[in-house]
Amino acid sequence: MFQDVQLVIFNLAKEEYGLPIGKVQEINRVAAVTKLPHTPEFMEGIINLRGRVIPVLDLRKRFGLDAREHDDSTRIMVTDVSGQTVGLIVDAVHEVVTIKGSGIEPSPPTFILEAQYIEGIGKMEGRLVILLNIDRIMSSQETIQLKQSVQAG
């Protein structure tokens, strides 16, 4: 059902998540983020990335997790979300791994609310990795609002 996939593994709280490596453009330390008014709570603001202004989202806030101070491990993963470059703040980025398709299961039906952006659960060496579908991380309305905020900023 699932194909083998190469993933960038990162942490939020105590859980491990994975994004397909093709969706991750680069990984950076957290830089100064400029706040924008009238944006969703999970949008931290914008950053200047080598002359490009990109929005930055806090995945902890997006997933309803407790806030945490940024530290030396905190990273911004620059990703492609539905054709738009977006930075995602995560607790730490650990490794790139390949998970065999046979080691991936669909997300359990108990995750009804989160299922929209959970692609599946990867099993590897006694660990469970939550596989994200980053293109579903925001609703179409939130995507429109994000684009408008960045253009206004």
Number of C-alpha atoms within 10 A of each C-alpha: 8 14 11 13 18 16 21 21 20 21 18 19 13 7 11 18 21 27 22 18 17 12 20 19 13 11 15 14 15 19 12 10 13 13 15 16 8 9 16 15 11 15 22 21 24 23 21 13 12 6 7 10 15 20 26 24 23 19 20 19 17 14 12 9 11 9 11 12 6 14 11 9 13 19 21 22 25 21 22 16 18 15 9 14 18 23 31 21 25 22 22 21 21 12 10 15 15 13 18 15 14 12 14 23 15 14 19 11 9 8 10 10 9 14 17 17 17 22 21 19 20 23 17 14 5 6 11 15 22 22 24 20 18 19 16 15 19 16 11 11 8 14 15 11 15 23 14 12 17 16 10 8 14
